């Protein structure tokens, strides 16, 4: 059984998984989240399915089931785990089997899976404790695949958005300089996840994947998605309305729509070993 390393040194800034109130803020409008958030490239899903030894998938931080539905469409049997009962309830209404728990304390109960996936969510999981629990839940050769969408519009649109955020919410995450790369930020999350995997016995060396794609957003589509982002889930209503008005005006000035250039970045590793852990039937539903 994998074991955790000695306690790591304290950090001056909390890691994302330590900010539970933010991690569990997305369920305040679960239906908007489900409607507005993008899915993931088909090529990513196909590569994960091809690399896994079977079709039983555990989706960690499943949210409303956006990624899970893509894996089900690819022929997989998916179980979702999420700490927010509001998000999990909506996933259940879509037909996804879900269990409500923080992954670090979730119990596999003898079940094992061919793939463990986590879309836009692993940074809310302790990277070492999460990797240790993943090693429990995966069969030999099972694939751990953690991925994030990183989006950036054209520089002029990005600058216009940043000006609004800086004016209304100075000092916030949304107001960070427009020169910062979202891809670099999410690649750093991949590196942090890979470090957690290396700290736990039972996995091959982590690999990083990248898939580039684009999506055109109309003004209304982007204003629907914006409140679902972590930068805004706890923003006071008046300030959020001011942001939406400013961003909407910027999109109008750009012609009423804009292209978001996405990079989906992933870190993957396979479970080592030759025997299934003892206890219980294989995973899935």
N, C-alpha and C positions, 0 to 999 in steps of 0.2 A: 504494500500500500504506500503511495507517495507520502512524503512527510514535508512539512514546511521548514524553511531554514530558520536560524535564530532571528529574533525580533530585529527589524531594521531600524536604523537611526531615525529619530523624530524629524519631521520636516517643518519648516516655518510656514509653508502654505499648504492648506489641506489638499489632498489628492481628490479628484472628482468623486471617487466612490465614498469618500468621507462626508460629502455634502449631500446627505440623504434628502433634505427638503427640496433641493433642486432636482435630484435624480427622480423623485416621485411627484414632480410638479406637472408632468406632461398629461396626466389624466384629467386635468381640470377641464379640458375640452377634447375628450377622446375622439368624438366623431369628426371634429375638424382635423385632428391629427391624421386620422385614418383616410380622410378624403383628400388632404392636401399634400401629405408627404410623398416623395417619389419612391418608387421601388428600386430594384437593383438590376444591373445588366444581365440579360439572359445568359451571356457567355460566362459570367461568374457562377450562376446557379448550375449550369451544365458542367463546368469544370469541377465544382465541388461534388456533384452527384457522380461524375465519372471517377473521381479519386477515392470515394468512399467504398467500403466493401459491401455495402447493402443500402437499403432505402429507409431505415429507421433513423429519424432526425430529431434531435433535441434542439429547440430554439430558445436560447437564453436571452432574457430581456425582449420577449416576443412582442411586447406592446400590443397593438391592435391586430397583429398578425400579417403585416404587410409582406415581410419576407417569407413567413410560413406559407402563405397562399401560393407564392411562386414555387416553393419546393413541393407543395402538394400537387400543383399543376404539372410538375416534372415527374410525378409518380411516386413521391415519398410519403411516408406516414410520419406525421409531425406531432410532437408534444411540445407545447409552449410553457415556459416558466417566466413569470413576471412578478415583481413585488407590488405592483399597483393593481388593486382589484378592479378599478374602473377600466383600465386598459384591457385587462384579462377578460372582463365581462364582455366587452365589445368583440374581442377576438373570438370568444365563445359563441356570440351571436352569428359570427361568420362561419361557425362550424368547427373551429379549432379546439382540440382538447387542451385545456390549460390547467396549471397549478399555480397558486399564488404564494410566492415565497421569494426572499432574497436568495440568489443562487448559492452564496456561500453557506447558507444554512439549509438549503433544499436537500431532501433525502432521495437518492436514487432508488432506495428500497429494493436493491438487487437487480434493477433494470439496467440494461446496457444498450448503447446506441452505435450506429454506424458513422454518424456525423453529429458534431455539436457545432451549431452555427450561432452567430450573434451579430445582428445588423444594427449599427449605430447605437450600441448599448454596452459594449464590454468595458468602456472607461468608467462605468458606474459599478463595476465589479472589482474587488480587490484582485490585482493581477496574479498574485501568487496563490492565495486561497482559491481563487477561481480556477487556476490551472490545475491545482491539486484535486478539486472536485471534478473537473473535466476528465482527469485521468481515471477517476473512479467510474465515471459514467460511460466512457468509451470502450468499445471492444478493441482487441488487438487489431492494428491497422486502421482503426477508426480515425476520422479526420476532424481536427479542431480547426474551424475556419471563422475568423473574426474580421468583420469588414465595416467600412464607413464610406458614405458618400461625401465628397468634398467638392463644393461648388464655387465658381467664381464667374461673374459676368464680365463683359468687356471693361477695360480700364475706365472709360468715361462714365459708364453706368455705376461701376463700383465706387468711383469717387463721389458721384452724386448721392449714392446711398450713405456713404460714410459721413458726408457733410450733415445729412439729416440726423444720423445717430449721434454724432459729436455735439450737435446743437441741442438736441433734446435730452440725451442721456450721456453727458460727458463722463469719461472715466469708466464706462461700462465695457463689457466684452464686445458688444456690438459696435462700439465707437473706436475699436482698435484701428490703427493706421491702415488705409486701404492698400498699402504696399505689402502688408503681411500676406503670405500665401496660405490659403485654407488647406491646400494639399500638404504643405510642410507641417501644419498643425496636426493634421490627421495621420501623416506619416510618423510623427513623433508618438502618437498614440499606438501605432503599430509597433514601434520600437519598444515602447514600454510594455506592451503585451508580450512581445517576444522575450523580453528580459524575464517576465514572470514565468513563461513557459520553461525557459532554461533553468530557472531556480528549482523546478520540480522534476524529479526523476520520472521517466516514463514516456518521453516524447522524442521524436527525431528533431534535428535542428530546424528551427522555424524558417519558413520561406515567406517572401513578400511578393504579392501580386498587385497589378494595377490594370484597370480598365477605363478607357477614356470614352466619353459619350456626351451628347448635348441634348438639351431640352429647351424649347421656346416657351416662355411664360407670358401670358397676357397680364395686364394690370390686375385684373380681378383674381386671377390664379395666384399671383405672387402675394397679394395682400391677404389672401386666404391662408397661405402657408406661413407667413411671417410670424404671427402670434404663436405658432407651435414650436418655434425655436427656443432653445434654452435661454437665450439672451432676453427673451420677452415674456416667458411664461409667468413671471412674478412681477412684471412691470405694472405700476398703477394704471388704471384704465385711461385717465386723462392723458398721461404721457404716451401710452400706446396709441391712442387716437391721433395724437400729434405726429408720431412717427409714421403711422399709416398714411396720413394726409400728405406728409412730405415725400415719402417714398412713391406714393401714387402719382404725385406731380412730376417726380423725376422720370417715372416710366412714361407718363404722357408726353413729356418733353423728348423722350427717345423714340416716339412714334407709337406708343401704346403697348409695346411688347419688347422683350429682350431675350437674348439667348444666354442660358446658363451653361457654362462649360464645366462638366462634372468629371472628376476622376474618382473612381471607386477603388480604394486601397484596401488591401487585405493582408493578414498574416495567418499562415497556416502551418500546422505540424501534425504528424501522424502518431497515434498511440503505438508504443512498442509493446512487445510481449507476444507470447504464442498461445496463451490460454485465456478464456473468458473468466473474469472474476467470479468467484463462487456466489451462489445465492440467487434464487428467483429466475424468472423467465427473461428472455431477451426483451429489449426495449420496444418502443413504438407506442401504440395507443394503450 
